[in-house]
Amino acid sequence: MTLYSQVETAKPDDILLNEIIESIIASNPELSEAQLNDLTERVAALSNNKVDINTSDLKVLVELLLLNELQLKAILLHRELYGKFISIYELQSIASMEVEDIRRIMPFIRPFGMEGVSPFKWNMLYKGSKTLMIRYGRILQDQSGYLGEAPKYLGSQDQFSVRLRHVVPGRVSIGVGAEKDVGEPFNSKYNKLLFDFTTFHIYLEKVNKRIQSIAIGDFQASMGQGLILFSGYGFGRSSFSTAVKRNERSLRPSTSLNEINALRGVGIELNLTPRISFMTFASLRKSDGNAILPDSISSDLEEIVSSIQISGLHRTESEIRNKGHINQFTSGASLKYNHKRMSLGLNVIYDKLDKRLNPTDRIYNRFYFKGKEAMNSSVNYTFYLKNIVLYGETGINPEGAIATVNGALIGLHPKVNMALLFRYLPKEYYSLHGKVFSDQTATTNETGFYAGVEIKPNPRLLINAYADLFKHEWPTFAANGPSEGSAYLIKAAYQVRKKWDAYIQVRYQSEEVKGIGSEIIPPLYARQKTDIRLHLNKKVSNLMTWSSRLDFNHMQLPGDKDEYGYLMYQELWAKPLGKPFSGFVRFSYFNIDSYQSRIYSYEHYQAYDSRNIGFDGVGNRFVTGLRWKFYNGIVLEASYNMTRYINKKTIGSGNDKIDGPLRSEIRAQIRYGFGD
């Protein structure tokens, strides 16, 4: 039996990519559409621009949780001892690489014999592949914000974007883009360039022995484990139970239309010696801020803002007033020492705002950053032992508060890996750009310990499990006093070659939240939620793949009635061999007691376009999409989705309210690829 027949499963690449993304976002289901599409684009881009297992920097496979650090180390050691891989079959000789691991990375590996990436040449700035993408979307029902003689939303219900990108994989990325979100005006009165958001980037990689990368325009930067800076996606708890170490590149281009996750300026990474590298950057961008009028009685008439807003939406007069209200200068530097068995880093980041940030006084934000300037610094490390990777970062803020995160990835057996992680984030610690592994999104007010295990009893069975215990020494937004919680998961995945694969997943979380009562300070109570998922993929024929899922949850609310919910869907993917078109159709039914016990379902509509939707109430949903490789590099894609509620007469609230039980949407895009 060949390796290819062993690893071939019921999943086409689209389904495999969707499952990877869905697992990554499990700990943060409420990512914005722009953030999720950015992540989707990164995974899809890696599939389109595959890595050479003999010459490429394979760390990108670790960044997206496709490999763990021990597997990466084993592949590099094999390459060092035995030379280049001459066939993908050789991966089977690595003890830590099971068939499931090889199957997972195969869509991202360049076929053997295919020419690798050429050394950098300046003509790559114009010679390479180019892609023009135009996207359109619209909700078909009227929403309250667009109605009346003086509608609240100043723009139309249309969502529209255009992007042009030039790429030489592994060497050059140059791109421009513009977007109008739903409800945003599309005219010169509010936007000089008509679009609400525009972006531009130039990114050069491995220019020569000294210059590792150069970023101009919009880019992302990361340091260490995210205590002081992490522009990527801070993956938290997921079914990839041992993938908790941050592995983001120091600099990378911002290629999507994400308005809130990028720096804007210049960055460079230099190889000072074969073992020492230095990265530095400077960014000046306008951030949205909620302005507060100064107190006329006070002698301090300085303008202040109560918060930096991250929605990226500018639809109403008030949202437009807050747009770009803060000039935010950010600079940073990182000095790294790299060796086969260790790496060390010294990091610093500085922020200066042109207006003082002073959050509205609440007990939970008593220790949040206040002022105009902030500087954080940190030290990070990684040590590679025989079957152990030790890593961590310790940081300090201007007030002297020290935070630390430390972890270990341990190969207990060729078929068993374990991950351990401890974080200590005191309430006095803050970081404007931090994104460390934690239960919260904020890098503060948490102490926790995580343990995850991955077991491969045989080539067909994969078991993942984790336990995470955490506590908050100070009140949070959800709890009016010190609180604690825990989270657990177990997932068993089984596959029968190319016939079918399935998994069952059980997740439990308990956390203390504020109660409801007549007391001045209501007592905390434990909110407990159990989620169970059954999922099946089956290859019906060479043309068709069927997916089936059942999600069930149970939420226990002391002093109140328990809540229950379930969601089920059936999905069919069709990709006729030798034909220029493919498509899918999905039908879902859900019955969920309330928004509090909502169930999330990830949906992928077209290339680089997806959402993670939270469902509550009783109803059904229909989604379908079509992709047509029309002519000579032109790809047309379109999708339609419709949700019909049985127990609701209106959908949404406020300006997004729809009168009636039906919400439907169309989405379409055209991609034109040309060039070398």
C-alpha positions as CSV (number, residue, x, y, z in Angstrom):
1,M,0.0,0.0,0.0
2,T,1.5,3.4,-0.9
3,L,1.6,6.4,1.3
4,Y,-0.6,8.3,-1.0
5,S,-3.3,5.6,-0.7
6,Q,-2.9,5.6,3.0
7,V,-3.3,9.3,3.5
8,E,-6.0,9.9,0.9
9,T,-9.3,10.4,2.8
10,A,-12.8,11.5,2.1
11,K,-11.8,15.1,2.4
12,P,-11.1,17.4,-0.6
13,D,-8.7,20.2,0.1
14,D,-11.5,22.7,0.7
15,I,-13.0,20.6,3.5
16,L,-9.5,20.0,5.1
17,L,-8.7,23.7,5.0
18,N,-12.1,24.5,6.6
19,E,-11.5,22.0,9.4
20,I,-8.1,23.5,10.2
21,I,-9.5,27.0,10.4
22,E,-12.5,25.9,12.5
23,S,-10.2,24.3,15.0
24,I,-7.9,27.3,15.2
25,I,-10.8,29.7,15.9
26,A,-12.5,27.5,18.5
27,S,-11.2,29.6,21.4
28,N,-12.2,32.9,19.8
29,P,-15.5,32.3,17.9
30,E,-16.4,36.0,17.7
31,L,-13.6,37.0,15.4
32,S,-14.7,39.8,13.1
33,E,-15.3,38.9,9.4
34,A,-12.2,40.8,8.4
35,Q,-10.0,38.9,11.0
36,L,-11.5,35.6,10.0
37,N,-11.0,36.3,6.3
38,D,-7.4,37.3,7.0
39,L,-6.8,33.9,8.7
40,T,-8.6,32.1,5.9
41,E,-6.4,33.8,3.4
42,R,-3.2,32.8,5.2
43,V,-4.2,29.1,5.2
44,A,-5.4,29.2,1.6
45,A,-2.3,31.1,0.4
46,L,-0.1,28.4,1.9
47,S,-2.1,25.8,0.0
48,N,-1.7,27.8,-3.3
49,N,2.0,28.6,-2.7
50,K,3.3,25.3,-1.3
51,V,6.5,24.9,0.6
52,D,9.6,22.9,-0.5
53,I,10.2,20.4,2.3
54,N,14.0,20.4,1.3
55,T,14.7,24.1,1.1
56,S,11.9,26.1,2.6
57,D,11.6,27.5,6.1
58,L,9.0,24.9,7.4
59,K,8.2,27.1,10.4
60,V,5.2,28.4,8.5
61,L,3.7,24.9,9.0
62,V,4.0,25.3,12.7
63,E,2.6,28.8,12.6
64,L,-0.7,27.4,11.3
65,L,-0.7,24.4,13.6
66,L,0.0,21.9,10.9
67,L,3.1,20.6,12.7
68,N,4.3,20.9,16.2
69,E,7.8,21.9,17.2
70,L,9.0,18.4,17.9
71,Q,7.9,17.2,14.4
72,L,9.6,20.2,12.8
73,K,12.8,19.5,14.8
74,A,12.7,15.8,13.6
75,I,12.2,16.8,10.0
76,L,15.1,19.2,10.1
77,L,17.3,16.6,11.9
78,H,16.5,14.0,9.3
79,R,17.4,16.5,6.5
80,E,20.7,17.3,8.3
81,L,21.7,13.6,8.8
82,Y,20.5,12.0,5.6
83,G,20.4,14.9,3.1
84,K,17.4,16.0,1.1
85,F,14.2,14.0,1.0
86,I,13.9,12.3,-2.4
87,S,10.3,11.2,-1.8
88,I,7.5,12.1,0.5
89,Y,7.5,8.4,1.5
90,E,10.6,9.2,3.6
91,L,8.4,11.1,6.1
92,Q,7.1,7.7,7.3
93,S,10.6,6.9,8.6
94,I,10.3,9.8,11.2
95,A,8.9,8.3,14.4
96,S,6.8,11.4,15.3
97,M,5.2,11.6,11.9
98,E,2.0,9.5,11.7
99,V,0.0,9.0,8.5
100,E,-2.5,11.6,9.8
101,D,0.2,14.1,10.2
102,I,1.5,13.5,6.7
103,R,-2.0,13.7,5.3
104,R,-2.6,17.0,7.1
105,I,0.5,18.7,5.5
106,M,0.3,17.2,2.1
107,P,-1.9,20.0,0.6
108,F,0.9,22.4,1.5
109,I,4.0,20.5,0.3
110,R,5.3,21.2,-3.2
111,P,5.5,18.0,-5.3
112,F,9.0,16.5,-5.6
113,G,10.8,17.4,-8.8
114,M,9.0,20.8,-9.0
115,E,11.5,23.7,-9.2
116,G,12.0,25.5,-5.9
117,V,12.0,29.2,-5.1
118,S,14.7,31.1,-7.0
119,P,17.1,33.5,-5.2
120,F,15.8,37.0,-4.9
121,K,16.2,39.2,-8.0
122,W,15.1,42.8,-8.4
123,N,13.0,42.0,-11.5
124,M,10.8,40.0,-9.2
125,L,9.2,43.3,-8.3
126,Y,7.3,43.2,-11.5
127,K,7.8,39.6,-12.8
128,G,5.6,37.2,-11.0
129,S,2.0,36.1,-10.6
130,K,-0.7,38.7,-10.2
131,T,-4.3,38.4,-9.0
132,L,-7.1,40.9,-9.3
133,M,-10.1,40.2,-7.0
134,I,-13.4,42.0,-6.9
135,R,-16.0,41.0,-4.2
136,Y,-19.6,42.0,-3.7
137,G,-22.1,41.2,-1.0
138,R,-25.6,42.3,0.1
139,I,-28.3,41.4,2.6
140,L,-31.5,41.2,0.6
141,Q,-33.9,42.3,3.3
142,D,-34.3,45.9,4.5
143,Q,-32.7,46.7,7.8
144,S,-33.8,49.5,10.2
145,G,-30.6,51.5,9.8
146,Y,-31.4,52.1,6.1
147,L,-35.0,53.1,6.4
148,G,-36.8,56.5,6.8
149,E,-36.1,59.9,5.5
150,A,-33.0,60.3,7.6
151,P,-31.5,56.8,7.8
152,K,-29.0,56.1,10.6
153,Y,-26.6,54.4,8.2
154,L,-25.1,56.8,5.7
155,G,-24.3,54.3,3.1
156,S,-26.0,51.4,1.2
157,Q,-26.4,47.8,2.2
158,D,-23.8,46.8,-0.4
159,Q,-20.4,45.5,0.6
160,F,-17.7,46.0,-2.0
161,S,-14.0,45.5,-2.2
162,V,-11.2,45.3,-4.7
163,R,-7.7,44.0,-4.4
164,L,-4.7,43.6,-6.7
165,R,-1.7,41.6,-5.6
166,H,1.7,40.7,-7.1
167,V,3.4,37.6,-5.7
168,V,6.6,35.7,-6.1
169,P,6.2,33.0,-3.4
170,G,8.7,33.2,-0.6
171,R,10.3,36.3,-2.1
172,V,8.0,39.2,-3.0
173,S,4.4,40.4,-2.1
174,I,3.1,43.7,-3.4
175,G,-0.5,44.6,-3.0
176,V,-3.2,47.3,-2.9
177,G,-6.8,47.0,-1.7
178,A,-9.9,49.0,-0.9
179,E,-13.1,48.2,0.9
180,K,-16.6,49.6,1.6
181,D,-18.4,47.7,4.4
182,V,-22.2,47.4,4.6
183,G,-23.7,50.7,5.7
184,E,-20.6,52.8,5.0
185,P,-20.8,55.8,2.7
186,F,-19.2,55.5,-0.8
187,N,-18.6,59.2,-1.7
188,S,-16.0,61.9,-1.5
189,K,-17.9,63.8,1.3
190,Y,-16.8,61.2,3.8
191,N,-13.9,59.4,2.1
192,K,-11.5,61.1,-0.3
193,L,-10.8,57.9,-2.1
194,L,-14.5,56.9,-2.0
195,F,-13.7,53.7,-0.1
196,D,-13.8,53.7,3.7
197,F,-10.6,51.7,4.0
198,T,-7.5,51.4,1.7
199,T,-4.4,49.4,2.2
200,F,-1.0,49.0,0.5
201,H,2.1,46.9,1.2
202,I,5.5,45.9,-0.2
203,Y,7.1,42.9,1.4
204,L,10.5,41.5,0.3
205,E,11.9,38.3,1.8
206,K,15.4,36.9,1.8
207,V,16.8,39.7,-0.3
208,N,20.3,38.7,0.5
209,K,22.4,37.2,3.3
210,R,21.9,40.3,5.5
211,I,18.4,41.3,4.7
212,Q,15.9,38.7,5.9
213,S,12.8,40.8,5.2
214,I,11.6,44.3,4.5
215,A,8.0,45.5,5.0
216,I,6.6,48.8,3.8
217,G,3.0,50.0,4.2
218,D,0.7,47.7,6.1
219,F,2.4,44.8,7.9
220,Q,2.2,42.6,11.0
221,A,4.9,42.1,13.6
222,S,5.3,39.7,16.5
223,M,7.7,39.0,19.3
224,G,8.2,36.1,21.6
225,Q,5.0,34.5,23.1
226,G,2.9,37.7,22.7
227,L,3.4,39.4,26.1
228,I,4.2,42.7,24.5
229,L,3.5,42.3,20.8
230,F,1.6,39.8,18.6
231,S,-0.1,41.0,15.4
232,G,-1.1,37.6,14.3
233,Y,-3.8,35.4,15.6
234,G,-3.2,34.3,19.2
235,F,-4.4,30.8,18.9
236,G,-5.8,29.7,22.2
237,R,-7.4,26.4,23.3
238,S,-8.3,24.2,20.4
239,S,-8.5,20.6,19.4
240,F,-4.9,20.9,18.3
241,S,-4.2,20.3,22.0
242,T,-0.4,20.5,22.0
243,A,-0.2,23.5,19.7
244,V,-0.1,26.4,22.2
245,K,3.4,27.9,21.5
246,R,3.4,31.1,19.5
247,N,5.5,30.6,16.3
248,E,4.7,33.7,14.3
249,R,7.3,35.3,12.0
250,S,8.8,38.6,13.2
251,L,7.5,40.4,10.1
252,R,4.9,39.5,7.6
253,P,2.8,41.5,5.1
254,S,-0.8,42.4,5.8
255,T,-2.4,41.1,2.7
256,S,-6.1,41.2,3.7
257,L,-8.6,44.0,4.3
258,N,-8.3,43.7,8.1
259,E,-8.5,47.3,9.4
260,I,-7.5,46.6,13.0
261,N,-4.7,44.1,13.1
262,A,-1.9,45.8,11.1
263,L,0.8,48.3,11.7
264,R,1.4,50.9,9.1
265,G,5.0,52.1,8.3
266,V,8.3,50.4,7.8
267,G,9.9,47.3,9.2
268,I,13.2,45.4,8.5
269,E,14.8,42.2,9.8
270,L,18.5,41.8,9.4
271,N,20.9,38.8,9.8
272,L,23.8,40.5,11.6
273,T,25.6,37.2,11.8
274,P,24.6,33.6,11.0
275,R,23.2,33.3,14.6
276,I,22.1,36.9,15.5
277,S,19.2,38.7,13.9
278,F,17.7,42.1,14.5
279,M,14.2,43.3,13.7
280,T,12.9,46.9,14.1
281,F,9.9,48.8,12.9
282,A,8.1,52.1,13.1
283,S,4.4,52.6,12.5
284,L,2.1,55.7,12.5
285,R,-1.6,55.0,12.0
286,K,-4.9,56.6,12.8
287,S,-6.9,54.6,15.3
288,D,-10.6,55.0,16.0
289,G,-11.3,56.5,19.4
290,N,-14.3,57.5,21.5
291,A,-13.8,61.1,22.3
292,I,-14.8,62.7,25.6
293,L,-15.3,66.4,25.9
294,P,-13.0,67.9,28.6
295,D,-14.5,69.1,31.8
296,S,-14.9,72.9,31.5
297,I,-14.5,73.3,35.3
298,S,-11.1,71.6,35.3
299,S,-8.0,73.4,34.4
300,D,-6.9,70.5,32.3
301,L,-8.7,71.0,29.0
302,E,-6.8,68.3,27.2
303,E,-8.9,66.2,24.9
304,I,-9.2,62.6,26.0
305,V,-10.6,59.4,24.6
306,S,-12.3,56.7,26.6
307,S,-11.4,53.7,24.4
308,I,-9.6,52.7,21.2
309,Q,-12.3,51.1,19.1
310,I,-11.6,48.0,17.0
311,S,-14.8,47.3,15.0
312,G,-13.5,49.1,11.8
313,L,-17.0,50.1,10.9
314,H,-17.9,53.7,10.0
315,R,-21.6,53.7,9.1
316,T,-23.2,56.4,11.3
317,E,-22.3,60.0,12.1
318,S,-20.9,59.0,15.5
319,E,-18.8,56.2,14.1
320,I,-17.4,58.5,11.5
321,R,-16.6,61.2,14.1
322,N,-14.6,58.6,16.0
323,K,-12.8,57.4,12.8
324,G,-9.0,58.0,12.9
325,H,-9.5,60.2,16.0
326,I,-6.2,59.1,17.5
327,N,-2.8,59.3,16.0
328,Q,-0.9,56.3,17.3
329,F,2.9,56.0,16.9
330,T,4.3,52.5,17.6
331,S,8.0,51.4,17.3
332,G,9.7,48.3,18.4
333,A,12.9,46.3,18.2
334,S,13.9,42.7,18.8
335,L,17.4,41.2,19.0
336,K,17.5,37.4,18.6
337,Y,20.2,34.8,19.1
338,N,19.5,31.5,17.3
339,H,21.3,28.2,17.7
340,K,20.4,24.6,16.9
341,R,19.5,23.9,20.5
342,M,18.4,27.3,21.7
343,S,17.1,30.8,20.9
344,L,17.0,33.9,23.0
345,G,15.3,37.3,22.3
346,L,15.3,40.8,23.8
347,N,12.3,42.8,22.9
348,V,11.0,46.4,23.4
349,I,8.0,48.3,22.1
350,Y,7.0,51.9,22.5
351,D,3.6,53.6,21.9
352,K,2.8,57.3,21.9
353,L,-0.8,58.6,21.4
354,D,-1.6,62.2,20.5
355,K,-4.6,62.1,22.9
356,R,-4.7,60.8,26.4
357,L,-6.5,57.5,26.9
358,N,-8.6,57.5,30.0
359,P,-11.2,54.6,30.1
360,T,-14.5,55.3,31.8
361,D,-14.0,54.3,35.4
362,R,-15.2,50.8,36.1
363,I,-14.0,48.4,38.8
364,Y,-12.8,45.9,36.2
365,N,-10.7,48.4,34.2
366,R,-9.1,50.1,37.2
367,F,-5.6,48.9,36.1
368,Y,-6.0,49.4,32.4
369,F,-3.5,51.6,30.6
370,K,-4.2,55.3,31.1
371,G,-2.1,58.1,29.5
372,K,-0.3,58.9,26.3
373,E,2.9,56.9,26.4
374,A,3.7,53.3,27.2
375,M,6.8,51.1,26.8
376,N,7.0,47.4,27.4
377,S,10.1,45.2,27.2
378,S,10.6,41.4,27.5
379,V,13.0,38.5,27.3
380,N,12.0,35.3,25.5
381,Y,13.7,31.9,25.1
382,T,13.4,28.5,23.5
383,F,15.5,25.5,24.4
384,Y,15.6,22.3,22.4
385,L,16.5,19.2,24.4
386,K,16.2,15.6,23.1
387,N,12.5,15.2,23.2
388,I,11.5,18.4,24.9
389,V,11.0,22.0,23.8
390,L,11.1,24.6,26.6
391,Y,10.0,28.1,25.9
392,G,8.7,31.3,27.5
393,E,8.7,35.0,27.8
394,T,8.8,37.4,30.7
395,G,7.8,41.1,30.3
396,I,7.6,44.3,32.3
397,N,5.5,47.4,31.8
398,P,6.3,51.1,32.9
399,E,4.7,50.5,36.3
400,G,7.1,47.7,37.0
401,A,4.5,44.9,36.8
402,I,6.1,41.7,35.6
403,A,4.2,39.0,33.6
404,T,5.5,35.7,32.5
405,V,4.4,32.7,30.3
406,N,6.4,29.5,30.2
407,G,5.7,26.2,28.6
408,A,7.0,22.8,27.5
409,L,6.3,20.5,24.6
410,I,7.3,16.9,25.5
411,G,7.6,13.9,23.3
412,L,6.7,11.2,25.9
413,H,6.6,8.5,23.2
414,P,6.6,8.5,19.4
415,K,2.9,8.2,19.6
416,V,2.3,10.5,22.6
417,N,3.0,14.3,22.9
418,M,2.2,16.6,25.8
419,A,2.1,20.3,26.1
420,L,2.3,22.2,29.4
421,L,1.9,26.0,29.8
422,F,1.8,28.3,32.8
423,R,0.9,32.0,32.6
424,Y,1.0,34.7,35.3
425,L,-0.5,38.0,34.2
426,P,-1.0,40.3,37.3
427,K,-3.8,42.8,37.3
428,E,-1.2,45.7,37.1
429,Y,0.3,44.4,33.9
430,Y,-0.9,45.8,30.6
431,S,0.2,45.7,27.0
432,L,-1.5,47.6,24.1
433,H,-0.4,44.9,21.6
434,G,-0.1,41.8,23.7
435,K,-1.9,38.6,22.8
436,V,-0.7,35.8,25.0
437,F,-2.3,32.4,25.5
438,S,-5.0,32.9,28.0
439,D,-8.7,32.5,28.7
440,Q,-9.3,36.2,28.1
441,T,-8.5,38.4,25.1
442,A,-6.7,40.9,27.4
443,T,-3.1,40.2,28.5
444,T,-3.8,40.9,32.2
445,N,-5.4,39.7,35.4
446,E,-5.0,36.0,34.9
447,T,-3.1,33.1,36.4
448,G,-3.5,29.7,34.7
449,F,-2.1,26.3,34.0
450,Y,-2.8,24.3,30.8
451,A,-2.0,20.7,30.0
452,G,-2.7,19.1,26.6
453,V,-2.0,15.7,25.2
454,E,-2.0,14.1,21.7
455,I,-2.2,10.3,21.4
456,K,-1.9,8.3,18.3
457,P,-2.7,4.7,19.3
458,N,-2.7,3.5,15.6
459,P,-2.5,5.1,12.2
460,R,-6.3,5.5,12.0
461,L,-7.1,6.9,15.4
462,L,-6.0,10.3,16.9
463,I,-7.0,11.4,20.4
464,N,-6.6,15.0,21.6
465,A,-7.4,16.3,25.1
466,Y,-6.7,19.3,27.3
467,A,-7.4,20.7,30.7
468,D,-7.0,24.4,31.5
469,L,-7.4,25.9,35.0
470,F,-7.4,29.7,35.5
471,K,-8.3,32.4,38.0
472,H,-8.7,36.2,37.9
473,E,-7.5,38.0,41.1
474,W,-9.5,41.2,40.2
475,P,-13.0,41.7,38.8
476,T,-13.5,41.2,35.1
477,F,-16.2,42.5,32.8
478,A,-18.2,39.2,33.4
479,A,-17.5,38.9,37.1
480,N,-17.8,41.5,39.9
481,G,-15.2,39.9,42.1
482,P,-12.2,37.6,42.0
483,S,-13.2,34.5,40.0
484,E,-11.9,31.2,38.7
485,G,-12.8,28.7,36.0
486,S,-11.7,25.6,34.1
487,A,-12.0,24.2,30.6
488,Y,-11.7,20.6,29.3
489,L,-11.8,18.9,25.9
490,I,-11.4,15.5,24.5
491,K,-11.6,14.6,20.8
492,A,-11.3,11.3,19.1
493,A,-10.8,11.2,15.3
494,Y,-11.0,8.1,13.2
495,Q,-10.4,7.5,9.5
496,V,-10.8,4.6,7.1
497,R,-8.5,5.7,4.3
498,K,-10.4,7.2,1.4
499,K,-13.8,5.9,2.4
500,W,-14.7,8.1,5.4
501,D,-13.4,9.8,8.5
502,A,-15.2,11.0,11.6
503,Y,-14.7,12.5,15.0
504,I,-16.5,13.0,18.3
505,Q,-15.6,16.0,20.5
506,V,-16.7,16.9,24.0
507,R,-15.9,20.3,25.5
508,Y,-16.7,21.5,29.0
509,Q,-16.2,24.9,30.6
510,S,-17.0,26.3,34.0
511,E,-16.5,30.0,35.0
512,E,-17.7,32.2,37.7
513,V,-19.8,35.2,36.5
514,K,-21.8,37.9,38.1
515,G,-25.1,36.9,39.5
516,I,-28.5,38.5,39.2
517,G,-30.1,39.6,42.5
518,S,-31.2,42.4,44.8
519,E,-27.9,42.6,46.7
520,I,-25.7,45.6,46.2
521,I,-23.0,43.2,45.0
522,P,-24.7,40.0,43.7
523,P,-22.7,36.9,44.5
524,L,-20.9,35.0,41.7
525,Y,-22.2,31.8,40.4
526,A,-20.6,29.1,38.2
527,R,-21.8,29.1,34.6
528,Q,-21.2,25.6,33.2
529,K,-21.5,24.7,29.6
530,T,-21.0,21.3,27.9
531,D,-20.7,21.0,24.1
532,I,-20.8,17.7,22.2
533,R,-20.0,17.4,18.5
534,L,-20.3,14.4,16.1
535,H,-18.9,14.9,12.6
536,L,-18.6,12.6,9.6
537,N,-17.0,13.1,6.1
538,K,-17.7,10.4,3.5
539,K,-16.5,10.1,0.0
540,V,-19.7,9.3,-1.9
541,S,-17.9,9.0,-5.2
542,N,-14.9,10.4,-7.1
543,L,-17.1,13.5,-7.8
544,M,-18.8,14.0,-4.4
545,T,-18.1,14.3,-0.7
546,W,-20.8,14.3,2.0
547,S,-20.4,15.9,5.5
548,S,-22.7,15.5,8.4
549,R,-22.6,17.2,11.8
550,L,-24.6,17.3,15.0
551,D,-23.8,19.8,17.7
552,F,-25.5,19.6,21.1
553,N,-25.0,21.8,24.2
554,H,-26.2,22.1,27.8
555,M,-25.8,25.2,29.9
556,Q,-26.3,25.1,33.7
557,L,-27.4,28.4,35.2
558,P,-27.8,28.2,39.1
559,G,-31.1,29.8,40.1
560,D,-32.4,29.6,36.6
561,K,-33.7,27.0,34.2
562,D,-31.0,25.0,32.4
563,E,-30.6,25.8,28.7
564,Y,-30.2,23.3,25.8
565,G,-29.6,23.5,22.2
566,Y,-28.7,21.5,19.1
567,L,-27.6,22.2,15.5
568,M,-27.3,19.7,12.7
569,Y,-26.3,20.1,9.1
570,Q,-25.9,18.1,6.0
571,E,-23.4,19.3,3.4
572,L,-22.5,18.0,-0.1
573,W,-19.4,19.0,-2.1
574,A,-19.2,18.3,-5.8
575,K,-16.1,18.6,-8.0
576,P,-16.5,16.8,-11.3
577,L,-13.2,15.5,-12.7
578,G,-12.0,17.4,-15.7
579,K,-14.7,20.0,-15.3
580,P,-14.1,23.8,-14.7
581,F,-16.7,24.1,-12.0
582,S,-17.4,22.9,-8.4
583,G,-19.9,23.7,-5.8
584,F,-21.5,22.8,-2.5
585,V,-24.8,22.9,-0.7
586,R,-25.5,22.9,3.0
587,F,-28.8,22.6,4.9
588,S,-28.9,23.2,8.7
589,Y,-31.6,23.0,11.4
590,F,-31.1,24.5,14.9
591,N,-33.1,24.6,18.1
592,I,-31.3,26.6,20.8
593,D,-32.9,28.1,23.9
594,S,-31.2,31.5,23.9
595,Y,-28.3,33.7,22.7
596,Q,-26.5,32.8,25.9
597,S,-26.3,29.2,24.9
598,R,-25.7,29.9,21.1
599,I,-23.9,27.4,18.9
600,Y,-21.3,28.5,16.4
601,S,-21.0,27.1,12.9
602,Y,-18.1,27.9,10.5
603,E,-19.1,28.6,6.9
604,H,-16.9,29.1,3.9
605,Y,-18.5,30.8,1.0
606,Q,-15.8,31.4,-1.6
607,A,-12.0,31.9,-1.7
608,Y,-10.8,33.9,1.3
609,D,-14.4,34.6,2.4
610,S,-15.8,32.9,5.5
611,R,-17.7,33.5,8.7
612,N,-18.2,31.9,12.1
613,I,-21.9,32.4,12.8
614,G,-23.6,32.1,16.2
615,F,-27.1,30.5,16.1
616,D,-29.9,30.8,18.7
617,G,-33.7,30.3,18.5
618,V,-35.4,27.8,16.2
619,G,-35.0,27.7,12.5
620,N,-33.2,26.4,9.4
621,R,-30.5,27.7,7.2
622,F,-29.6,27.0,3.5
623,V,-26.2,27.8,2.0
624,T,-24.9,27.1,-1.5
625,G,-21.9,28.2,-3.5
626,L,-20.5,27.7,-7.0
627,R,-17.0,28.1,-8.4
628,W,-16.4,28.3,-12.1
629,K,-13.0,28.5,-13.7
630,F,-14.4,30.6,-16.5
631,Y,-11.6,31.4,-19.0
632,N,-7.8,31.8,-19.0
633,G,-7.2,32.6,-15.4
634,I,-10.7,34.0,-14.6
635,V,-12.5,32.4,-11.7
636,L,-16.1,33.3,-11.0
637,E,-17.6,32.5,-7.6
638,A,-21.0,33.1,-6.1
639,S,-22.9,32.0,-3.0
640,Y,-26.3,32.4,-1.5
641,N,-27.4,31.9,2.2
642,M,-30.8,32.1,3.8
643,T,-31.9,31.7,7.4
644,R,-35.5,31.3,8.3
645,Y,-36.6,31.5,12.0
646,I,-39.7,29.6,13.2
647,N,-39.9,31.3,16.6
648,K,-39.0,34.9,15.7
649,K,-41.0,37.7,14.0
650,T,-37.9,40.0,13.8
651,I,-34.2,39.3,13.4
652,G,-31.4,41.4,15.0
653,S,-31.8,44.6,16.9
654,G,-31.1,48.3,16.6
655,N,-30.0,49.5,13.2
656,D,-29.6,45.9,12.0
657,K,-33.1,44.8,12.8
658,I,-35.1,43.0,10.1
659,D,-38.9,42.9,10.3
660,G,-39.8,39.3,9.5
661,P,-38.4,35.8,10.1
662,L,-36.2,35.6,7.0
663,R,-32.6,36.8,6.4
664,S,-30.9,36.1,3.1
665,E,-27.7,37.3,1.5
666,I,-25.8,37.0,-1.8
667,R,-22.0,37.1,-2.1
668,A,-20.0,37.0,-5.3
669,Q,-16.5,37.6,-6.5
670,I,-14.3,37.4,-9.6
671,R,-10.6,36.5,-9.5
672,Y,-8.3,37.1,-12.5
673,G,-4.8,35.6,-12.3
674,F,-2.2,36.8,-14.8
675,G,1.5,37.4,-15.2
676,D,4.4,35.0,-15.0
